[in-house]
Amino acid sequence: MNGTALPLAAAPRDPLALRRTTLLLVAVVVLWPLLVLAEFKPWALFEPGNLRVMAGFLAGFVPPSTSAEFLGLLLRATLQTLAMATAGIAMASLLAVPLAFAMTQSLSISRIGPGNALWRGRTVRGVARALLLALRAIPDVVWALLLVHALGLGPAAGVLAIAITYGGMLGKVYAEILESSDTRPARALLEAGSGRLAALCYGLLPGAAQELASYTVYRWECAVRASVVMGFVGAGGLGQLMDQSMKMLNGGETSTILLTFLLLVLGADALSAGLRKLLA
């Protein structure tokens, strides 16, 4: 060393720093009026009066209710919720599968070669896409509220509400999953003269079955949660039981219902993981 100080290497400059800063400022400018419009004031939770009310409310949750009479009602409401979600998802699948089949472009025979039927395929896919959009446009709880007035109190309104809304959701995502998988086997089958159903079963489903099953179980889990919410408008199940317990200010019963709901979600997650391993 000759004693001459070597210049320190300049720290590398992020070439996207200006763009990221600009995007952050734009996001803040756009988000702030939305928060004001939504009256988002989280600091209100920490006001002394609100803290006392929340503390008193949460103290009533302990201990959870374990009386035999209430556990009997809880078991019946839980089975009713599971039945509502499962029947709703089954009916939603009956709507979603044919519409997704019609909307999947990789199964279109008219796209593999010249022909005057191309416009027919586009029309069918457009109609299927519009139906799926119409099915999922209205929230399930709104359908439940309308159907309760038509069918009366009970889980039938919840089943139909789940079937309508989730039919649109399942159909849209099913079609997207089939389109995002490897479509070359299906295309080869179609070019060899195979039918669309055979191309679906042997060309697309083997590569997409795991994701389709996982998403269906996830939607069933969402349907369980939705059926609980729909119980507040008279569709039965855990939601209706929770509504009654909360109106009676019975925190012990409410906490037991919440614990049951947590166990249902954990069970759905375990079922999804098991299906993924089975189909891997």
MOUR-V270738 format. One record per run of one state. SS is the DSSP state (helix for helix, strand for strand, loop for the rest). FROM is the first residue (numbers start at 1). LEN is the number of residues. If there is no record, write none. Layout:
<<SS:FROM:LEN> <SS:FROM:LEN>>
//
This chain:
<<loop:1:16> <helix:17:21> <loop:38:4> <helix:42:5> <loop:47:1> <helix:48:12> <loop:60:8> <helix:68:36> <loop:104:1> <helix:105:3> <loop:108:1> <helix:109:4> <loop:113:5> <helix:118:20> <loop:138:2> <helix:140:12> <loop:152:3> <helix:155:26> <loop:181:3> <helix:184:8> <loop:192:4> <helix:196:38> <loop:234:3> <helix:237:11> <loop:248:3> <helix:251:29> <loop:280:1>>
//
